[in-house]
C-alpha cells in the first residue's frame, strides 16, 4: 500500500485491474485504492509478471502492506497464484507473444473487439496506446432507412460487450440491476467506472450517509495534518504585491490567436511563475526529512484543489518548471477534472515538492498558508484586482496581485524567501520569460 501523502496511514483496496500472470510495465495502473480524501489509481513501480495478489478487494490495510508480488524480468518463472479471498477481474486471454501494451489497453481492446495484432502502435517503442485502440474500432454500419412512425421499433439495447466498463462497475451494476446502457461513463474514452453508477433507490439514504462520513473523515485527516504542520514546523511568512498589468495585456494578445477552449487564464501565469521561481531558488523546492533538507531534482508543483463535497487535495503537475503557460493550462484543466471525478493517480499525490494555493476566484486579497509536510514552502496568490499604484512617479490604476510565501524556518530564512518572491515578481512583470 503506497503512501499517498504525509497524512495517509491506511487505505482500502477497492479494485484490482490486473490478474496473476499478467505482464505489467512501470507506470501501468494496477489497482484503485480508497483514502480518506479520494479514490486513487495506483501505478506499478516495476515491470514484470504479476505473481500473486495478496490483498482482497474491500480490505483496509496499513501503508506499507504488500499488495501484490511481481516477478521481474530474468527471475525464474513461477506459477502465478492468487489468494483465495482475492476476487480478480476476468480478462481476455493474452497472446503470449505480444507484450505490446499494458493490461488496461488489452482489456479495452477485448471489450471493443479490436485485434491488437492488427493495430499499429504509436507509443514509445511501438507500444499500443488507448488512442490507438479507439482509432482501430470499426466504424458502425450506416443506419437503416427509418420506417414510417407507426412501425418504428423500440431502440435496441447497446451490446454489453461493446461498452467499456471496469470489472468492479460491471459487478456492482449486475448486483443492483442497473442497465449499463443508460449510464454515461467518465473514464478514458467514455469508460464506465464504479463512481459513474447511480445509487439504487433503496440505497439513497445510505449513500448520503457514506458521503457525510467521507466528508467528516477527510476533514479530520486535514485537521490532523495541519495541526502537525503548525506543531512541528516553525513557519515564517512574507508577502509581495505584484503589478500584473503588462502580463495580462500580453496574455490577451496571446489568447487572440487561440480558440476559446485553448485560451489561457491568469492562474496559469501565476503557476508558471511559481514553478520557474522554485527552479531558480531550489532551497524552497524539496523536503525536510530526518532533520535535514533534501532538495528535489525537479519542480513538481502541488495545486490545492477544492472538492465539491468539501475538503481539498493538492496533486502535482510534474516537471512544471519546463512547461509553457499553455501547457500548464492544459495540465491544470485535466488535473482538476480528474480530481473531482475521483481519477487521480497515486504518484500525483505523493509527488509535490512545493504547493501553490490560489484563492483569487474567492475574492481574498492574500493567503497566509500552512505548509504541507514534508514540503518546506507554500505559495499563495490572492485575487487580481484594480488598485492605485505608482509607476515612474505617476499614480494610476493597475492590475495587482498579492503573492505570499509560508516558509519552513528549519530549511530557510526570510532572505531566501524574499529572493523567491522577487523572482516571482520579475517573471510576472517580464512575461516574455514565461
SULTADA-V992792 format. One record per residue. N is the residue number from 1. PHI is phi as a letter, one per 30 degrees, with the letter a starting at -180 (NA if undefined). D_CENTER is the distance of its C-alpha to the mean C-alpha in Angstrom with 2 decimals. Layout:
# SULTADA-V992792
N,PHI,D_CENTER
N,PHI,D_CENTER
This chain:
# SULTADA-V992792
1,NA,17.89
2,d,15.46
3,d,15.19
4,c,11.68
5,l,13.29
6,d,16.88
7,c,17.32
8,c,16.59
9,c,19.88
10,a,19.38
11,a,17.38
12,c,18.41
13,d,18.05
14,d,17.51
15,a,17.86
16,d,18.87
17,c,17.95
18,b,20.67
19,b,24.33
20,e,26.88
21,j,28.23
22,d,25.14
23,d,24.39
24,b,20.90
25,b,19.56
26,e,17.42
27,j,13.73
28,d,14.51
29,d,12.67
30,c,15.58
31,a,14.84
32,c,13.00
33,c,13.51
34,c,14.02
35,c,13.94
36,d,15.62
37,c,12.53
38,a,10.51
39,d,10.59
40,b,8.39
41,d,8.89
42,c,11.10
43,c,12.02
44,d,15.69
45,c,17.00
46,a,20.24
47,c,22.05
48,l,24.91
49,c,26.08
50,d,24.92
51,c,28.02
52,a,27.41
53,c,24.99
54,c,26.05
55,b,24.20
56,d,24.74
57,e,22.23
58,i,22.38
59,c,23.31
60,c,22.14
61,b,22.45
62,d,22.20
63,e,19.82
64,j,21.54
65,d,22.97
66,d,23.36
67,c,21.57
68,a,23.05
69,c,25.22
70,b,25.02
71,d,28.12
72,d,27.46
73,e,29.41
74,j,33.02
75,d,33.12
76,e,35.82
77,d,34.81
78,c,34.86
79,d,34.87
80,d,31.48
81,b,31.70
82,b,29.84
83,e,30.36
84,e,32.29
85,d,30.06
86,d,26.94
87,c,26.43
88,c,24.91
89,d,24.01
90,d,26.66
91,b,26.11
92,d,28.38
93,e,30.69
94,c,29.43
95,d,31.79
96,d,32.72
97,c,33.18
98,b,29.94
99,d,26.95
100,c,25.58
101,a,22.02
102,d,19.49
103,e,20.31
104,d,17.72
105,d,19.37
106,d,22.74
107,d,22.04
108,d,21.10
109,d,24.20
110,d,26.34
111,d,25.26
112,c,26.11
113,h,29.29
114,c,28.46
115,d,30.44
116,d,28.23
117,d,31.47
118,c,32.07
119,c,28.67
120,d,28.46
121,d,25.31
122,c,23.75
123,d,21.17
124,e,22.09
125,i,25.42
126,i,25.93
127,d,23.20
128,d,22.64
129,c,19.23
130,d,18.10
131,d,19.36
132,d,22.64
133,d,23.07
134,d,22.50
135,d,24.99
136,d,27.43
137,d,27.68
138,e,31.32
139,d,32.02
140,d,33.31
141,d,37.08
142,d,38.59
143,d,39.17
144,d,42.66
145,d,45.10
146,d,44.72
147,d,47.76
148,e,49.71
149,e,48.06
150,d,50.22
151,c,49.10
152,d,45.34
153,d,43.84
154,d,40.96
155,e,37.59
156,d,36.74
157,d,33.83
158,d,30.97
159,e,31.52
160,d,29.11
161,d,28.79
162,c,27.31
163,d,24.45
164,d,21.10
165,b,20.54
166,d,18.76
167,e,21.54
168,d,20.65
169,d,20.57
170,d,23.90
171,d,25.46
172,d,24.56
173,d,25.84
174,d,29.02
175,d,29.64
176,c,29.28
177,i,31.14
178,d,28.40
179,d,29.08
180,d,25.98
181,d,27.66
182,c,27.04
183,c,23.28
184,d,20.80
185,d,17.74
186,c,14.23
187,d,12.97
188,e,13.43
189,i,16.97
190,i,17.54
191,d,17.21
192,d,18.04
193,c,15.98
194,e,17.52
195,d,15.78
196,d,17.55
197,d,20.95
198,d,23.19
199,d,24.82
200,d,28.38
201,e,30.97
202,d,32.32
203,c,28.96
204,e,28.04
205,d,29.30
206,d,27.78
207,d,24.32
208,d,24.84
209,d,25.98
210,d,22.95
211,d,20.68
212,d,22.96
213,d,22.87
214,d,19.07
215,d,19.21
216,d,22.06
217,d,20.39
218,d,17.32
219,d,19.91
220,d,21.87
221,d,19.08
222,d,18.33
223,d,22.12
224,d,22.72
225,d,20.26
226,d,21.66
227,d,25.16
228,d,24.69
229,d,23.51
230,d,26.57
231,d,28.82
232,c,28.01
233,c,26.98
234,d,29.78
235,d,28.02
236,b,29.62
237,b,28.76
238,b,29.49
239,b,29.20
240,b,30.18
241,c,30.87
242,b,29.96
243,d,31.64
244,c,29.17
245,e,31.92
246,d,32.20
247,d,28.45
248,d,28.07
249,d,31.18
250,d,29.80
251,d,26.48
252,d,28.59
253,d,30.49
254,d,27.44
255,d,26.12
256,d,29.55
257,c,29.00
258,c,25.61
259,d,25.17
260,e,23.91
261,d,20.41
262,c,19.97
263,d,21.45
264,c,19.93
265,c,19.91
266,e,21.25
267,e,18.00
268,d,16.94
269,d,20.27
270,d,19.73
271,d,16.39
272,d,18.17
273,d,21.16
274,d,19.37
275,d,17.71
276,d,21.02
277,d,23.03
278,d,21.13
279,d,22.13
280,d,25.68
281,b,25.87
282,d,24.21
283,d,25.86
284,c,23.06
285,c,20.18
286,l,19.98
287,b,20.78
288,c,23.89
289,b,24.68
290,h,28.12
291,i,29.84
292,a,28.91
293,d,26.34
294,c,24.32
295,d,23.11
296,d,19.87
297,d,20.51
298,b,17.87
299,c,16.10
300,c,12.41
301,d,12.07
302,d,10.39
303,b,10.22
304,d,11.52
305,b,10.42
306,d,13.04
307,c,12.77
308,d,15.53
309,d,17.15
310,j,17.35
311,i,15.72
312,a,12.68
313,b,9.71
314,b,9.01
315,d,5.84
316,c,7.23
317,c,8.36
318,d,10.37
319,h,14.07
320,d,14.07
321,d,17.85
322,c,18.70
323,c,17.03
324,d,19.24
325,e,18.58
326,d,18.23
327,d,15.55
328,d,13.70
329,d,14.20
330,d,12.73
331,d,9.51
332,d,9.45
333,d,10.34
334,d,7.78
335,d,4.90
336,d,7.47
337,d,8.41
338,d,5.67
339,d,5.53
340,d,9.24
341,c,9.65
342,i,8.43
343,b,6.43
344,d,3.52
345,c,5.27
346,e,7.88
347,d,8.27
348,d,5.36
349,d,7.31
350,c,10.57
351,d,10.64
352,e,11.44
353,c,15.13
354,a,15.89
355,c,14.37
356,c,15.30
357,c,16.17
358,c,17.46
359,c,19.60
360,e,21.76
361,d,21.23
362,d,22.71
363,i,25.83
364,d,26.00
365,d,27.82
366,a,26.25
367,b,23.90
368,c,25.17
369,d,22.03
370,c,21.62
371,d,20.14
372,d,17.33
373,d,19.25
374,c,19.63
375,d,18.66
376,c,21.82
377,a,20.98
378,b,19.22
379,c,19.81
380,b,20.54
381,b,21.53
382,c,23.74
383,d,24.92
384,c,26.58
385,b,30.11
386,d,33.71
387,b,35.81
388,d,39.11
389,a,38.85
390,c,41.53
391,b,41.25
392,h,44.18
393,i,46.30
394,c,45.72
395,d,44.00
396,a,41.71
397,c,38.62
398,b,35.40
399,d,31.63
400,b,30.47
401,b,27.36
402,c,27.41
403,c,25.11
404,b,25.08
405,b,24.33
406,c,24.28
407,c,25.35
408,c,26.21
409,d,29.98
410,d,30.05
411,c,28.20
412,b,29.50
413,b,31.96
414,d,32.37
415,d,33.65
416,d,30.45
417,d,28.41
418,d,30.86
419,d,30.55
420,d,26.78
421,d,27.31
422,d,30.11
423,d,27.92
424,e,25.37
425,d,28.42
426,d,29.93
427,d,26.91
428,d,26.63
429,c,30.41
430,b,30.53
431,d,27.69
432,d,29.04
433,d,27.48
434,d,23.92
